[in-house]
Amino acid sequence: MTSRQRLIPTPAPATVPEVGVLLAVLHDARLRTLNRVKKISGLDAVTVGHHSAGTLLYHIALIEMD
């Protein structure tokens, strides 16, 4: 049996506590994405179908902002 790390977000300052937790989770996801992207070489090289990894990351960011 493998042990799992339990992650409990520390709420970011916000007027509503629930919003603070959501902001903390979004910030954590952003940091994880940035750390993973730093390890990728050739973001502009076509590696996934006909799209580069950079193009896919741009699309994900654009969708998340909508």
All heavy atoms as TSV, in Angstrom:
chain	resi	resn	atom	element	x	y	z
A	1	MET	N	N	0.831	-1.164	0.000
A	1	MET	CA	C	0.000	0.000	0.000
A	1	MET	C	C	0.888	1.245	0.000
A	1	MET	O	O	1.849	1.327	0.745
A	1	MET	CB	C	-0.893	-0.011	1.236
A	1	MET	CG	C	-1.878	1.116	1.257
A	1	MET	SD	S	-3.151	0.791	2.496
A	1	MET	CE	C	-2.978	2.252	3.454
A	2	THR	N	N	0.585	2.194	-0.857
A	2	THR	CA	C	1.382	3.412	-0.926
A	2	THR	C	C	0.747	4.496	-0.072
A	2	THR	O	O	-0.469	4.582	0.056
A	2	THR	CB	C	1.501	3.911	-2.382
A	2	THR	OG1	O	0.190	4.206	-2.860
A	2	THR	CG2	C	2.144	2.876	-3.269
A	3	SER	N	N	1.603	5.331	0.515
A	3	SER	CA	C	1.064	6.444	1.299
A	3	SER	C	C	0.836	7.635	0.382
A	3	SER	O	O	1.559	7.842	-0.581
A	3	SER	CB	C	2.031	6.814	2.418
A	3	SER	OG	O	3.240	7.278	1.871
A	4	ARG	N	N	-0.185	8.403	0.687
A	4	ARG	CA	C	-0.527	9.578	-0.108
A	4	ARG	C	C	-0.336	10.808	0.739
A	4	ARG	O	O	-0.663	10.814	1.923
A	4	ARG	CB	C	-1.965	9.486	-0.599
A	4	ARG	CG	C	-2.178	8.296	-1.526
A	4	ARG	CD	C	-3.553	8.284	-2.045
A	4	ARG	NE	N	-3.635	9.338	-3.053
A	4	ARG	CZ	C	-4.648	9.498	-3.872
A	4	ARG	NH1	N	-5.668	8.693	-3.795
A	4	ARG	NH2	N	-4.661	10.452	-4.756
A	5	GLN	N	N	0.169	11.849	0.109
A	5	GLN	CA	C	0.335	13.119	0.795
A	5	GLN	C	C	-0.993	13.866	0.787
A	5	GLN	O	O	-1.645	13.976	-0.240
A	5	GLN	CB	C	1.405	13.939	0.084
A	5	GLN	CG	C	1.694	15.250	0.733
A	5	GLN	CD	C	2.742	16.037	-0.025
A	5	GLN	OE1	O	3.161	15.648	-1.101
A	5	GLN	NE2	N	3.170	17.141	0.542
A	6	ARG	N	N	-1.401	14.359	1.937
A	6	ARG	CA	C	-2.643	15.104	2.025
A	6	ARG	C	C	-2.322	16.594	1.960
A	6	ARG	O	O	-1.521	17.093	2.748
A	6	ARG	CB	C	-3.361	14.775	3.322
A	6	ARG	CG	C	-4.698	15.413	3.409
A	6	ARG	CD	C	-5.454	14.932	4.604
A	6	ARG	NE	N	-6.726	15.635	4.648
A	6	ARG	CZ	C	-7.606	15.491	5.573
A	6	ARG	NH1	N	-7.382	14.642	6.555
A	6	ARG	NH2	N	-8.719	16.164	5.550
A	7	LEU	N	N	-2.936	17.259	1.014
A	7	LEU	CA	C	-2.686	18.677	0.830
A	7	LEU	C	C	-3.871	19.483	1.347
A	7	LEU	O	O	-5.000	19.297	0.901
A	7	LEU	CB	C	-2.459	18.981	-0.650
A	7	LEU	CG	C	-1.327	18.204	-1.312
A	7	LEU	CD1	C	-1.283	18.479	-2.800
A	7	LEU	CD2	C	0.005	18.568	-0.667
A	8	ILE	N	N	-3.612	20.360	2.283
A	8	ILE	CA	C	-4.649	21.229	2.826
A	8	ILE	C	C	-4.250	22.663	2.499
A	8	ILE	O	O	-3.239	23.153	3.004
A	8	ILE	CB	C	-4.803	21.053	4.343
A	8	ILE	CG1	C	-5.153	19.587	4.653
A	8	ILE	CG2	C	-5.862	21.994	4.891
A	8	ILE	CD1	C	-5.159	19.254	6.111
A	9	PRO	N	N	-5.024	23.337	1.637
A	9	PRO	CA	C	-4.651	24.697	1.249
A	9	PRO	C	C	-4.833	25.694	2.390
A	9	PRO	O	O	-5.773	25.605	3.174
A	9	PRO	CB	C	-5.599	25.020	0.092
A	9	PRO	CG	C	-6.772	24.133	0.304
A	9	PRO	CD	C	-6.246	22.893	0.985
A	10	THR	N	N	-3.891	26.615	2.486
A	10	THR	CA	C	-4.014	27.722	3.431
A	10	THR	C	C	-4.748	28.839	2.712
A	10	THR	O	O	-4.297	29.314	1.671
A	10	THR	CB	C	-2.615	28.213	3.864
A	10	THR	OG1	O	-1.908	27.115	4.426
A	10	THR	CG2	C	-2.718	29.328	4.872
A	11	PRO	N	N	-5.895	29.251	3.223
A	11	PRO	CA	C	-6.688	30.259	2.513
A	11	PRO	C	C	-5.920	31.558	2.279
A	11	PRO	O	O	-5.211	32.031	3.160
A	11	PRO	CB	C	-7.876	30.507	3.440
A	11	PRO	CG	C	-7.944	29.307	4.314
A	11	PRO	CD	C	-6.536	28.823	4.461
A	12	ALA	N	N	-6.047	32.106	1.079
A	12	ALA	CA	C	-5.486	33.410	0.759
A	12	ALA	C	C	-6.387	34.476	1.367
A	12	ALA	O	O	-7.575	34.234	1.593
A	12	ALA	CB	C	-5.402	33.573	-0.755
A	13	PRO	N	N	-5.834	35.651	1.647
A	13	PRO	CA	C	-6.677	36.722	2.200
A	13	PRO	C	C	-7.813	37.070	1.231
A	13	PRO	O	O	-7.576	37.328	0.061
A	13	PRO	CB	C	-5.718	37.897	2.344
A	13	PRO	CG	C	-4.352	37.330	2.266
A	13	PRO	CD	C	-4.454	36.058	1.488
A	14	ALA	N	N	-9.028	37.039	1.723
A	14	ALA	CA	C	-10.201	37.379	0.913
A	14	ALA	C	C	-11.322	37.781	1.859
A	14	ALA	O	O	-11.284	37.487	3.045
A	14	ALA	CB	C	-10.623	36.196	0.046
A	15	THR	N	N	-12.325	38.430	1.320
A	15	THR	CA	C	-13.449	38.853	2.154
A	15	THR	C	C	-14.324	37.674	2.557
A	15	THR	O	O	-14.934	37.681	3.615
A	15	THR	CB	C	-14.306	39.900	1.429
A	15	THR	OG1	O	-14.739	39.357	0.189
A	15	THR	CG2	C	-13.516	41.163	1.178
A	16	VAL	N	N	-14.383	36.653	1.726
A	16	VAL	CA	C	-15.174	35.459	2.011
A	16	VAL	C	C	-14.199	34.282	2.153
A	16	VAL	O	O	-13.385	34.050	1.255
A	16	VAL	CB	C	-16.183	35.186	0.867
A	16	VAL	CG1	C	-16.989	33.943	1.140
A	16	VAL	CG2	C	-17.077	36.387	0.644
A	17	PRO	N	N	-14.236	33.539	3.266
A	17	PRO	CA	C	-13.278	32.443	3.473
A	17	PRO	C	C	-13.241	31.419	2.338
A	17	PRO	O	O	-12.170	30.936	1.970
A	17	PRO	CB	C	-13.750	31.794	4.774
A	17	PRO	CG	C	-14.515	32.854	5.480
A	17	PRO	CD	C	-15.139	33.694	4.403
A	18	GLU	N	N	-14.396	31.079	1.774
A	18	GLU	CA	C	-14.436	30.095	0.701
A	18	GLU	C	C	-13.665	30.582	-0.531
A	18	GLU	O	O	-13.024	29.808	-1.222
A	18	GLU	CB	C	-15.881	29.763	0.315
A	18	GLU	CG	C	-16.650	29.012	1.374
A	18	GLU	CD	C	-17.218	29.917	2.467
A	18	GLU	OE1	O	-17.092	31.153	2.360
A	18	GLU	OE2	O	-17.775	29.370	3.432
A	19	VAL	N	N	-13.759	31.876	-0.791
A	19	VAL	CA	C	-13.027	32.453	-1.931
A	19	VAL	C	C	-11.531	32.362	-1.669
A	19	VAL	O	O	-10.740	32.074	-2.575
A	19	VAL	CB	C	-13.474	33.909	-2.188
A	19	VAL	CG1	C	-12.597	34.574	-3.232
A	19	VAL	CG2	C	-14.931	33.955	-2.605
A	20	GLY	N	N	-11.130	32.587	-0.426
A	20	GLY	CA	C	-9.719	32.478	-0.070
A	20	GLY	C	C	-9.159	31.092	-0.334
A	20	GLY	O	O	-8.035	30.943	-0.825
A	21	VAL	N	N	-9.937	30.067	-0.027
A	21	VAL	CA	C	-9.497	28.685	-0.288
A	21	VAL	C	C	-9.379	28.449	-1.791
A	21	VAL	O	O	-8.403	27.867	-2.264
A	21	VAL	CB	C	-10.468	27.665	0.348
A	21	VAL	CG1	C	-10.122	26.255	-0.075
A	21	VAL	CG2	C	-10.442	27.787	1.864
A	22	LEU	N	N	-10.362	28.905	-2.556
A	22	LEU	CA	C	-10.313	28.728	-4.008
A	22	LEU	C	C	-9.132	29.469	-4.624
A	22	LEU	O	O	-8.465	28.957	-5.532
A	22	LEU	CB	C	-11.621	29.193	-4.641
A	22	LEU	CG	C	-12.854	28.359	-4.266
A	22	LEU	CD1	C	-14.115	29.006	-4.817
A	22	LEU	CD2	C	-12.715	26.937	-4.744
A	23	LEU	N	N	-8.845	30.664	-4.148
A	23	LEU	CA	C	-7.685	31.411	-4.643
A	23	LEU	C	C	-6.385	30.673	-4.327
A	23	LEU	O	O	-5.470	30.628	-5.156
A	23	LEU	CB	C	-7.652	32.816	-4.035
A	23	LEU	CG	C	-8.698	33.795	-4.533
A	23	LEU	CD1	C	-8.650	35.087	-3.711
A	23	LEU	CD2	C	-8.508	34.093	-6.011
A	24	ALA	N	N	-6.313	30.079	-3.148
A	24	ALA	CA	C	-5.115	29.326	-2.772
A	24	ALA	C	C	-4.924	28.112	-3.676
A	24	ALA	O	O	-3.806	27.800	-4.097
A	24	ALA	CB	C	-5.208	28.893	-1.309
A	25	VAL	N	N	-6.008	27.427	-3.995
A	25	VAL	CA	C	-5.935	26.250	-4.868
A	25	VAL	C	C	-5.513	26.659	-6.286
A	25	VAL	O	O	-4.682	26.005	-6.912
A	25	VAL	CB	C	-7.282	25.500	-4.885
A	25	VAL	CG1	C	-7.305	24.425	-5.942
A	25	VAL	CG2	C	-7.556	24.902	-3.513
A	26	LEU	N	N	-6.071	27.762	-6.787
A	26	LEU	CA	C	-5.679	28.253	-8.116
A	26	LEU	C	C	-4.209	28.653	-8.143
A	26	LEU	O	O	-3.495	28.374	-9.110
A	26	LEU	CB	C	-6.554	29.438	-8.527
A	26	LEU	CG	C	-7.979	29.109	-8.925
A	26	LEU	CD1	C	-8.781	30.396	-9.115
A	26	LEU	CD2	C	-7.998	28.288	-10.202
A	27	HIS	N	N	-3.747	29.296	-7.079
A	27	HIS	CA	C	-2.341	29.696	-7.006
A	27	HIS	C	C	-1.432	28.467	-7.001
A	27	HIS	O	O	-0.396	28.434	-7.684
A	27	HIS	CB	C	-2.103	30.549	-5.762
A	27	HIS	CG	C	-0.698	30.994	-5.597
A	27	HIS	ND1	N	-0.109	31.919	-6.418
A	27	HIS	CD2	C	0.254	30.613	-4.719
A	27	HIS	CE1	C	1.145	32.110	-6.045
A	27	HIS	NE2	N	1.383	31.315	-5.015
A	28	ASP	N	N	-1.820	27.441	-6.252
A	28	ASP	CA	C	-1.041	26.205	-6.215
A	28	ASP	C	C	-0.981	25.547	-7.592
A	28	ASP	O	O	0.076	25.093	-8.023
A	28	ASP	CB	C	-1.635	25.246	-5.190
A	28	ASP	CG	C	-0.840	23.962	-5.098
A	28	ASP	OD1	O	0.363	24.043	-4.756
A	28	ASP	OD2	O	-1.413	22.889	-5.375
A	29	ALA	N	N	-2.117	25.512	-8.288
A	29	ALA	CA	C	-2.145	24.929	-9.640
A	29	ALA	C	C	-1.250	25.720	-10.578
A	29	ALA	O	O	-0.540	25.139	-11.413
A	29	ALA	CB	C	-3.577	24.896	-10.172
A	30	ARG	N	N	-1.249	27.047	-10.457
A	30	ARG	CA	C	-0.401	27.889	-11.295
A	30	ARG	C	C	1.077	27.587	-11.045
A	30	ARG	O	O	1.858	27.438	-11.978
A	30	ARG	CB	C	-0.688	29.363	-11.014
A	30	ARG	CG	C	0.152	30.307	-11.838
A	30	ARG	CD	C	-0.182	31.770	-11.507
A	30	ARG	NE	N	0.614	32.661	-12.297
A	30	ARG	CZ	C	1.820	33.086	-11.964
A	30	ARG	NH1	N	2.369	32.687	-10.824
A	30	ARG	NH2	N	2.494	33.903	-12.744
A	31	LEU	N	N	1.466	27.484	-9.767
A	31	LEU	CA	C	2.862	27.198	-9.440
A	31	LEU	C	C	3.290	25.826	-9.953
A	31	LEU	O	O	4.393	25.662	-10.471
A	31	LEU	CB	C	3.080	27.297	-7.929
A	31	LEU	CG	C	2.989	28.688	-7.320
A	31	LEU	CD1	C	3.183	28.622	-5.808
A	31	LEU	CD2	C	4.013	29.618	-7.946
A	32	ARG	N	N	2.412	24.846	-9.818
A	32	ARG	CA	C	2.735	23.500	-10.309
A	32	ARG	C	C	2.917	23.498	-11.829
A	32	ARG	O	O	3.828	22.859	-12.351
A	32	ARG	CB	C	1.642	22.511	-9.927
A	32	ARG	CG	C	1.606	22.183	-8.466
A	32	ARG	CD	C	0.373	21.331	-8.152
A	32	ARG	NE	N	0.253	21.064	-6.765
A	32	ARG	CZ	C	0.359	19.840	-6.236
A	32	ARG	NH1	N	0.572	18.804	-7.008
A	32	ARG	NH2	N	0.231	19.669	-4.942
A	33	THR	N	N	2.039	24.221	-12.521
A	33	THR	CA	C	2.144	24.296	-13.978
A	33	THR	C	C	3.444	24.974	-14.381
A	33	THR	O	O	4.159	24.495	-15.266
A	33	THR	CB	C	0.940	25.060	-14.573
A	33	THR	OG1	O	-0.255	24.387	-14.188
A	33	THR	CG2	C	1.025	25.128	-16.088
A	34	LEU	N	N	3.771	26.089	-13.750
A	34	LEU	CA	C	5.007	26.803	-14.073
A	34	LEU	C	C	6.232	25.936	-13.813
A	34	LEU	O	O	7.179	25.934	-14.611
A	34	LEU	CB	C	5.097	28.101	-13.269
A	34	LEU	CG	C	4.137	29.206	-13.680
A	34	LEU	CD1	C	4.233	30.385	-12.703
A	34	LEU	CD2	C	4.411	29.675	-15.093
A	35	ASN	N	N	6.232	25.182	-12.719
A	35	ASN	CA	C	7.368	24.303	-12.420
A	35	ASN	C	C	7.513	23.199	-13.460
A	35	ASN	O	O	8.627	22.846	-13.857
A	35	ASN	CB	C	7.228	23.702	-11.025
A	35	ASN	CG	C	7.520	24.713	-9.944
A	35	ASN	OD1	O	8.247	25.682	-10.158
A	35	ASN	ND2	N	6.941	24.518	-8.779
A	36	ARG	N	N	6.406	22.649	-13.921
A	36	ARG	CA	C	6.459	21.600	-14.946
A	36	ARG	C	C	6.922	22.156	-16.286
A	36	ARG	O	O	7.692	21.532	-17.005
A	36	ARG	CB	C	5.096	20.931	-15.120
A	36	ARG	CG	C	4.629	20.176	-13.938
A	36	ARG	CD	C	5.374	18.891	-13.801
A	36	ARG	NE	N	4.898	18.183	-12.628
A	36	ARG	CZ	C	4.995	16.895	-12.484
A	36	ARG	NH1	N	5.536	16.153	-13.419
A	36	ARG	NH2	N	4.562	16.329	-11.386
A	37	VAL	N	N	6.446	23.354	-16.622
A	37	VAL	CA	C	6.787	23.966	-17.910
A	37	VAL	C	C	8.278	24.282	-17.969
A	37	VAL	O	O	8.900	24.159	-19.025
A	37	VAL	CB	C	5.928	25.226	-18.152
A	37	VAL	CG1	C	6.448	26.036	-19.331
A	37	VAL	CG2	C	4.481	24.825	-18.394
A	38	LYS	N	N	8.862	24.659	-16.833
A	38	LYS	CA	C	10.300	24.961	-16.802
A	38	LYS	C	C	11.126	23.749	-17.215
A	38	LYS	O	O	12.223	23.887	-17.736
A	38	LYS	CB	C	10.721	25.404	-15.403
A	38	LYS	CG	C	10.278	26.789	-15.050
A	38	LYS	CD	C	10.712	27.144	-13.637
A	38	LYS	CE	C	10.139	28.469	-13.213
A	38	LYS	NZ	N	10.462	28.781	-11.808
A	39	LYS	N	N	10.603	22.554	-16.980
A	39	LYS	CA	C	11.330	21.318	-17.282
A	39	LYS	C	C	11.164	20.873	-18.735
A	39	LYS	O	O	11.835	19.956	-19.178
A	39	LYS	CB	C	10.864	20.208	-16.351
A	39	LYS	CG	C	11.152	20.490	-14.895
A	39	LYS	CD	C	10.582	19.405	-14.008
A	39	LYS	CE	C	10.791	19.747	-12.550
A	39	LYS	NZ	N	10.206	18.738	-11.662
A	40	ILE	N	N	10.256	21.517	-19.466
A	40	ILE	CA	C	10.005	21.126	-20.850
A	40	ILE	C	C	10.954	21.886	-21.771
A	40	ILE	O	O	11.061	23.103	-21.695
A	40	ILE	CB	C	8.546	21.439	-21.261
A	40	ILE	CG1	C	7.568	20.652	-20.403
A	40	ILE	CG2	C	8.331	21.133	-22.747
A	40	ILE	CD1	C	6.119	21.021	-20.649
A	41	SER	N	N	11.630	21.159	-22.624
A	41	SER	CA	C	12.482	21.826	-23.611
A	41	SER	C	C	11.772	21.797	-24.956
A	41	SER	O	O	11.013	20.881	-25.263
A	41	SER	CB	C	13.834	21.128	-23.713
A	41	SER	OG	O	13.664	19.805	-24.141
A	42	GLY	N	N	11.992	22.804	-25.740
A	42	GLY	CA	C	11.403	22.851	-27.071
A	42	GLY	C	C	9.911	23.097	-27.057
A	42	GLY	O	O	9.160	22.363	-27.699
A	43	LEU	N	N	9.453	24.115	-26.329
A	43	LEU	CA	C	8.019	24.391	-26.252
A	43	LEU	C	C	7.426	24.747	-27.613
A	43	LEU	O	O	6.235	24.614	-27.825
A	43	LEU	CB	C	7.743	25.526	-25.269
A	43	LEU	CG	C	7.807	25.158	-23.801
A	43	LEU	CD1	C	7.586	26.390	-22.941
A	43	LEU	CD2	C	6.812	24.089	-23.453
A	44	ASP	N	N	8.260	25.210	-28.535
A	44	ASP	CA	C	7.745	25.588	-29.847
A	44	ASP	C	C	7.876	24.458	-30.871
A	44	ASP	O	O	7.428	24.598	-32.003
A	44	ASP	CB	C	8.457	26.838	-30.364
A	44	ASP	CG	C	8.092	28.053	-29.524
A	44	ASP	OD1	O	6.935	28.127	-29.076
A	44	ASP	OD2	O	8.957	28.903	-29.324
A	45	ALA	N	N	8.479	23.360	-30.470
A	45	ALA	CA	C	8.601	22.232	-31.388
A	45	ALA	C	C	7.265	21.505	-31.469
A	45	ALA	O	O	6.561	21.359	-30.479
A	45	ALA	CB	C	9.682	21.273	-30.894
A	46	VAL	N	N	6.911	21.049	-32.646
A	46	VAL	CA	C	5.655	20.323	-32.821
A	46	VAL	C	C	5.846	18.922	-32.264
A	46	VAL	O	O	6.617	18.136	-32.786
A	46	VAL	CB	C	5.240	20.283	-34.306
A	46	VAL	CG1	C	3.998	19.435	-34.480
A	46	VAL	CG2	C	5.007	21.692	-34.812
A	47	THR	N	N	5.165	18.633	-31.149
A	47	THR	CA	C	5.336	17.341	-30.494
A	47	THR	C	C	4.025	16.595	-30.280
A	47	THR	O	O	4.025	15.399	-30.146
A	47	THR	CB	C	6.015	17.508	-29.122
A	47	THR	OG1	O	5.250	18.415	-28.345
A	47	THR	CG2	C	7.430	18.045	-29.269
A	48	VAL	N	N	2.912	17.294	-30.231
A	48	VAL	CA	C	1.623	16.658	-29.966
A	48	VAL	C	C	0.733	16.899	-31.179
A	48	VAL	O	O	0.223	17.984	-31.372
A	48	VAL	CB	C	0.962	17.242	-28.693
A	48	VAL	CG1	C	-0.353	16.547	-28.426
A	48	VAL	CG2	C	1.886	17.129	-27.506
A	49	GLY	N	N	0.546	15.885	-31.993
A	49	GLY	CA	C	-0.265	16.060	-33.196
A	49	GLY	C	C	0.339	17.137	-34.068
A	49	GLY	O	O	1.487	17.052	-34.457
A	50	HIS	N	N	-0.432	18.167	-34.351
A	50	HIS	CA	C	0.051	19.269	-35.166
A	50	HIS	C	C	0.234	20.536	-34.354
A	50	HIS	O	O	0.372	21.621	-34.910
A	50	HIS	CB	C	-0.917	19.538	-36.323
A	50	HIS	CG	C	-1.056	18.364	-37.239
A	50	HIS	ND1	N	-0.049	17.961	-38.086
A	50	HIS	CD2	C	-2.062	17.485	-37.422
A	50	HIS	CE1	C	-0.446	16.908	-38.761
A	50	HIS	NE2	N	-1.669	16.586	-38.367
A	51	HIS	N	N	0.227	20.423	-33.032
A	51	HIS	CA	C	0.338	21.589	-32.170
A	51	HIS	C	C	1.574	21.479	-31.286
A	51	HIS	O	O	1.933	20.406	-30.828
A	51	HIS	CB	C	-0.902	21.726	-31.280
A	51	HIS	CG	C	-2.180	21.794	-32.051
A	51	HIS	ND1	N	-2.541	22.886	-32.782
A	51	HIS	CD2	C	-3.170	20.895	-32.208
A	51	HIS	CE1	C	-3.700	22.668	-33.364
A	51	HIS	NE2	N	-4.106	21.451	-33.041
A	52	SER	N	N	2.215	22.616	-31.039
A	52	SER	CA	C	3.368	22.613	-30.139
A	52	SER	C	C	2.865	22.628	-28.697
A	52	SER	O	O	1.722	22.984	-28.414
A	52	SER	CB	C	4.254	23.831	-30.395
A	52	SER	OG	O	3.585	25.012	-30.002
A	53	ALA	N	N	3.741	22.256	-27.778
A	53	ALA	CA	C	3.378	22.280	-26.367
A	53	ALA	C	C	3.064	23.710	-25.929
A	53	ALA	O	O	2.160	23.944	-25.141
A	53	ALA	CB	C	4.510	21.695	-25.527
A	54	GLY	N	N	3.789	24.682	-26.459
A	54	GLY	CA	C	3.541	26.080	-26.139
A	54	GLY	C	C	2.151	26.518	-26.572
A	54	GLY	O	O	1.456	27.249	-25.857
A	55	THR	N	N	1.720	26.072	-27.757
A	55	THR	CA	C	0.390	26.412	-28.251
A	55	THR	C	C	-0.683	25.804	-27.355
A	55	THR	O	O	-1.690	26.453	-27.039
A	55	THR	CB	C	0.207	25.911	-29.694
A	55	THR	OG1	O	1.209	26.505	-30.511
A	55	THR	CG2	C	-1.152	26.252	-30.239
A	56	LEU	N	N	-0.487	24.578	-26.924
A	56	LEU	CA	C	-1.460	23.935	-26.037
A	56	LEU	C	C	-1.540	24.636	-24.682
A	56	LEU	O	O	-2.623	24.831	-24.141
A	56	LEU	CB	C	-1.117	22.458	-25.860
A	56	LEU	CG	C	-1.264	21.607	-27.123
A	56	LEU	CD1	C	-0.734	20.202	-26.874
A	56	LEU	CD2	C	-2.696	21.567	-27.579
A	57	LEU	N	N	-0.389	25.046	-24.132
A	57	LEU	CA	C	-0.392	25.773	-22.867
A	57	LEU	C	C	-1.097	27.121	-23.017
A	57	LEU	O	O	-1.835	27.555	-22.129
A	57	LEU	CB	C	1.038	25.976	-22.363
A	57	LEU	CG	C	1.716	24.727	-21.834
A	57	LEU	CD1	C	3.195	24.985	-21.613
A	57	LEU	CD2	C	1.050	24.267	-20.549
A	58	TYR	N	N	-0.876	27.788	-24.144
A	58	TYR	CA	C	-1.548	29.061	-24.407
A	58	TYR	C	C	-3.062	28.854	-24.458
A	58	TYR	O	O	-3.823	29.631	-23.892
A	58	TYR	CB	C	-1.040	29.650	-25.721
A	58	TYR	CG	C	-1.733	30.933	-26.106
A	58	TYR	CD1	C	-1.377	32.139	-25.515
A	58	TYR	CD2	C	-2.760	30.934	-27.046
A	58	TYR	CE1	C	-2.017	33.313	-25.861
A	58	TYR	CE2	C	-3.406	32.103	-27.392
A	58	TYR	CZ	C	-3.028	33.295	-26.797
A	58	TYR	OH	O	-3.679	34.446	-27.131
A	59	HIS	N	N	-3.488	27.791	-25.115
A	59	HIS	CA	C	-4.918	27.492	-25.223
A	59	HIS	C	C	-5.524	27.220	-23.843
A	59	HIS	O	O	-6.607	27.717	-23.522
A	59	HIS	CB	C	-5.131	26.290	-26.145
A	59	HIS	CG	C	-6.562	25.856	-26.237
A	59	HIS	ND1	N	-7.509	26.586	-26.916
A	59	HIS	CD2	C	-7.194	24.786	-25.721
A	59	HIS	CE1	C	-8.675	25.968	-26.815
A	59	HIS	NE2	N	-8.508	24.875	-26.095
A	60	ILE	N	N	-4.832	26.451	-23.017
A	60	ILE	CA	C	-5.326	26.154	-21.672
A	60	ILE	C	C	-5.472	27.451	-20.876
A	60	ILE	O	O	-6.478	27.676	-20.215
A	60	ILE	CB	C	-4.387	25.167	-20.953
A	60	ILE	CG1	C	-4.467	23.790	-21.616
A	60	ILE	CG2	C	-4.717	25.077	-19.461
A	60	ILE	CD1	C	-3.401	22.829	-21.188
A	61	ALA	N	N	-4.469	28.318	-20.950
A	61	ALA	CA	C	-4.536	29.593	-20.218
A	61	ALA	C	C	-5.687	30.449	-20.717
A	61	ALA	O	O	-6.407	31.071	-19.928
A	61	ALA	CB	C	-3.213	30.339	-20.361
A	62	LEU	N	N	-5.891	30.474	-22.025
A	62	LEU	CA	C	-6.961	31.280	-22.601
A	62	LEU	C	C	-8.333	30.779	-22.146
A	62	LEU	O	O	-9.209	31.567	-21.781
A	62	LEU	CB	C	-6.863	31.238	-24.132
A	62	LEU	CG	C	-7.792	32.154	-24.908
A	62	LEU	CD1	C	-7.499	33.605	-24.581
A	62	LEU	CD2	C	-7.634	31.926	-26.397
A	63	ILE	N	N	-8.507	29.470	-22.132
A	63	ILE	CA	C	-9.773	28.881	-21.689
A	63	ILE	C	C	-10.003	29.160	-20.197
A	63	ILE	O	O	-11.112	29.481	-19.788
A	63	ILE	CB	C	-9.796	27.355	-21.960
A	63	ILE	CG1	C	-9.777	27.086	-23.462
A	63	ILE	CG2	C	-10.986	26.697	-21.288
A	63	ILE	CD1	C	-10.949	27.667	-24.198
A	64	GLU	N	N	-8.953	29.063	-19.387
A	64	GLU	CA	C	-9.093	29.295	-17.952
A	64	GLU	C	C	-9.439	30.746	-17.650
A	64	GLU	O	O	-10.087	31.040	-16.653
A	64	GLU	CB	C	-7.830	28.882	-17.208
A	64	GLU	CG	C	-7.596	27.390	-17.206
A	64	GLU	CD	C	-8.708	26.611	-16.523
A	64	GLU	OE1	O	-9.222	27.080	-15.492
A	64	GLU	OE2	O	-9.089	25.552	-17.028
A	65	MET	N	N	-9.023	31.681	-18.494
A	65	MET	CA	C	-9.328	33.101	-18.273
A	65	MET	C	C	-10.750	33.440	-18.664
A	65	MET	O	O	-11.285	34.457	-18.256
A	65	MET	CB	C	-8.343	33.986	-19.046
A	65	MET	CG	C	-6.950	33.955	-18.476
A	65	MET	SD	S	-5.698	34.941	-19.297
A	65	MET	CE	C	-6.504	35.882	-20.532
A	66	ASP	N	N	-11.372	32.596	-19.487
A	66	ASP	CA	C	-12.724	32.875	-19.977
A	66	ASP	C	C	-13.767	32.651	-18.916
A	66	ASP	O	O	-13.831	31.844	-18.135
A	66	ASP	CB	C	-13.017	32.007	-21.196
A	66	ASP	CG	C	-14.349	32.335	-21.816
A	66	ASP	OD1	O	-14.815	33.480	-21.669
A	66	ASP	OD2	O	-14.920	31.450	-22.461
